[in-house]
Amino acid sequence: MKKKCLLLFGSAAISILISCSKSVTGTQLPATENTTSIKVNFSPSTSYAFFSFKNNAVVANTDSVSSKWDFALRLTTFLVNSNASGPGTAGAILQDGIFDNVTAAPTSGYAYDTAVNKFAIKDGSWYTYNNTTHAFVPKAGKVFIFRTADNRYAKMEILEATYDPFTGPSPDKINYKIRFVYQGNGSTSLIK
Amino acid sequence: MFQISQFFTIFFSLVTLAVQAQVADTILIKQLDNVVITATRSEGKLGNIAIPTQLITSQMIKATGSLRLQDILQEQTGLTIMNSPLGISLAGFPNIFGAGIQMQGLDPAYTLIMIDGEPLVGRNAGILKLGRVAVGNIKQIEIVKGPSSSLYGADAMAGVVNIITEKPVKETVSAQLQYASNNTLGISGNYTNRVNKTAIQLFLNRYSTSGYDLDKTIYGKTVDPYTDNSYAIKLTQYISGDAQFVASARFFGERQSNNYLVSDQGAQQVVVGTTRERDYSVNLQYIQQLEKAIKVTSRLYYNRYSNNSDVFVQKTNLPYDTLRFLQQVIKPEIQVEKAAGNSKFISGLGFMSESVDASRYDSKHNFTTIYLFSQEEWSIAKRFNLIAGVRVDKRNDFNWRASPKLALSGKLNDKIFMSASIGLGYRTPDVRQSYASFTNASVGYSLLGAAILRTALEKLKQEGQIDQSVNTFIYNDNTALKPETSIGINFGVRYTPFTNLIINANIFRNDMKNLIDRFTLPFNKTNGQLIYSYHNVNKVYTEGISTEATWNINKRFMVSGGYQFLIAKDKDVINGIRQNKYYKRDPVTFKTDLVTLKEYGGLLYRSRDAANVKLMYTLETSHLSGWLRVNYTGKYGYTETNGSGVLDADSEYEPGFFLCNLTMSKRFPKNLELQAGIDNILNYKQPFLMPNLAGRIFFLNLNIDFDKILHVKKQKA
């Protein structure tokens, strides 16, 4: 048992060493981690918020037909920038697990928005909504892995969904607090 | 939680005291001699029944002074009054669902509610509104716990509540007047008489209230004003040769004035209107005692329930919402009972024709069920009792279903009585789950019944409401849902160390499968909204222990206490947690981690602990009595906060609460009784989760027995 542990520890150390040595040469930068908030319309019919991992920002609506964004969000509907939704090459994988344990993005297996209303990320798959208490909570342990609109990789999790203060029966804006790790150099490594 | 432990320390020390007491009072033992009928469909003594049965006598109902069935059931060990999860948080909207009974941890939909052995129909989202039953003419309420489908068929999965009305034996005339908080006024009149071979009973009740408002920040009252009217008539004709004919009819009508705020495309407006509920039933019975102890009962039952609501925009007087609901049932049945030596055999054959028509269902639906039941009861060596029974049901749209039951009881000695039973229960999917066809007007989502899913989806597709590329052919119509089934086991012990002390304990376990749950279809409507339907998924279990002790300390004091411990969990969730499929998120650090089995709290709206203590004081000499009841409902889960999708965090629970009720009665010579009481003394309110609790209520009752006046007059004449 002890031997196995040592072995595992050893191989982990080697992989860390390898990634370190690579970054020293300057060909590979470690991925960057950010926690940010995206303000999204609480409406199934108004405009989406288009998000760019590279810029860690929502891009202007006028850029909606460009590769400047990776995913877009409105209420609980995700768009991924490729195929039916945009000119980019983005794709998404939604998998179960602990965010920190995902160290690399796969090179294949990404889903796309194949048609209007046929989305890569299925509505209802990543949150729970209690229709009696109206508690709307992003599921824990849902890791979104993205290939971005320009063939980079990122992983993301939604930490929280809160509403802007509102009067009347339903909110106007949801604030999604997200954490993501973006790898900007084209490699699949998602180690910080 | 400390209150509970204190409460039990006090309670059990009282019980210990009782062991040293030596008062020969036989009231309690007499209670065990009461005749009950529900558990076996034939008359038997409460003390000998092998199936867990609770009895609420008319004396107990009268002693509470309450006119509402809900209040009376709420005080029973092991029964919890739960609001429909659909009925909570309605923000001033009228709650059409009402509150129902949770029994052995099962939702209200799984308990059959009957009047004189015949089921009431007209459930809204599984809940039968308890307010439909007026309490003034009740002889007793029998509560049978555990699957009772072997005698009563579908819906009796958790158990049965049978409300038995009075049987007139002599001339009585009585009236009751109640005035209570919230402008509540109750008037009841009761007349019974028996002249030669004819007995008659008349009952009428009017109950009106202004309702109440638990949250002033929300427009509209929590409960809108309503007026109930109930009438009942029962005629019994005794025919020579041990035969009798019983005809009874009852009517309940409620009219509620609605006034609430709605929001249409962001604009808020006040709507006003009326909700009318009507419930008629007719019950005809012919009972014939043939020779050799054969009893034949022929029955014909009809029940019609409607709930219609018309709401208009206050400013414009334009129609805003119209709801229609109508359910009818007609049910002929014949039952044969044969007692011979040490055994008793009953068997019955029945037919039930049901129809449901409602504005939220796709069309009118008719169902017919034919059923046959048989049960044999053996008494062995006068100490043991064995019951074996089975019922087979065939509803036109489902397969044959057999529901067996086996029960055994035995007197170990004069003081210890033990019983064990096992039975299968089932519930056919309700009309909403099969045939709902409803699109929310303001948000735009759709709810479609499982039995019409393909047809409804194709229709939406034709209308362009779903994308043409969606394959609707993978969904099926016709009996897409299977009945929900359960297996229930009960094991009980009753210990009567003295004639004035009874201690009961019942351990139960229910394993249910194919429970019907709502699911989201994997594609959206073109308006971006979701489509919901129903499927059989959940496997859940409930288990626990229910204990009760009643002690007649002396002629003045009677004390009783009850406690129920309950665990109710979803087996699929347990397996999922074992397979590391459930994650939770720390609300502060946002760190994700696996949910552990220890953290999993089970199904929502179930209290692990529920307890009650009742203290009755009677001063016979001055005709005074007081009854204090303290009910505790432990904390229960109701929401989701940490991303796991299951109940596993402290913030997902609502704290437990106490309901204390006190009734004082003073009887004046011969014909008058004055009752004064306070319900919910501690003024517990939970507008969001418990809108059915009105806060503190003061009431005053005047009970008059005219018959005694009449008798005095007659004697003088």
Contacts between the chains, C-beta under 8 A, distances in Angstrom:
chain1	res1	chain2	res2	distance
A	44	B	444	7.4
A	44	B	527	6.3
A	44	B	528	3.4
A	44	B	529	6.0
A	45	B	527	7.3
A	45	B	528	6.7
A	74	B	528	8.0
A	75	B	528	7.2
A	77	B	524	7.5
A	77	B	528	6.2
A	96	B	581	6.9
A	96	B	583	7.3
A	98	B	583	7.1
A	98	B	592	5.1
A	98	B	593	7.4
A	99	B	592	5.9
A	100	B	592	7.9
A	115	B	467	6.6
A	115	B	469	5.5
A	116	B	467	6.7
A	117	B	466	7.8
A	117	B	467	4.8
A	117	B	523	6.4
A	117	B	524	5.4
A	117	B	525	8.0
A	117	B	526	6.3
A	117	B	528	7.8
A	118	B	467	7.0
A	118	B	469	6.7
A	118	B	523	6.7
A	122	B	522	6.0
A	123	B	520	7.8
A	123	B	524	5.8
A	123	B	530	6.6
A	124	B	520	4.5
A	124	B	530	6.5
A	128	B	640	5.3
A	128	B	643	7.7
A	128	B	645	4.6
A	130	B	639	5.6
A	130	B	640	5.4
A	132	B	85	4.3
A	132	B	86	6.6
A	132	B	88	5.4
A	132	B	89	6.0
A	132	B	638	7.9
A	133	B	88	7.6
A	133	B	89	6.3
A	133	B	638	6.3
A	133	B	639	4.3
A	133	B	640	7.9
A	133	B	688	7.9
A	134	B	89	6.9
A	135	B	639	4.6
A	135	B	640	5.2
A	135	B	641	6.7
A	137	B	640	5.3
A	137	B	641	6.4
A	137	B	642	7.3
A	137	B	643	5.4
A	137	B	645	8.0
A	138	B	643	5.9
A	139	B	583	7.4
A	139	B	643	5.3
A	139	B	644	7.7
A	139	B	645	6.0
A	140	B	583	4.0
A	140	B	584	5.1
A	140	B	585	3.9
A	140	B	592	5.0
A	140	B	642	6.6
A	140	B	643	3.2
A	140	B	644	5.8
A	141	B	582	7.5
A	141	B	583	2.5
A	141	B	584	7.9
A	141	B	592	5.4
A	141	B	594	7.9
A	141	B	643	7.5
A	142	B	583	7.9
A	157	B	592	7.3
A	159	B	585	6.9
A	159	B	590	4.5
A	160	B	590	7.4
A	168	B	263	6.1
A	168	B	266	6.6
A	168	B	268	6.5
A	169	B	91	7.6
A	169	B	263	4.2
A	169	B	268	7.6
A	170	B	263	7.6
A	177	B	590	8.0
A	179	B	590	7.0
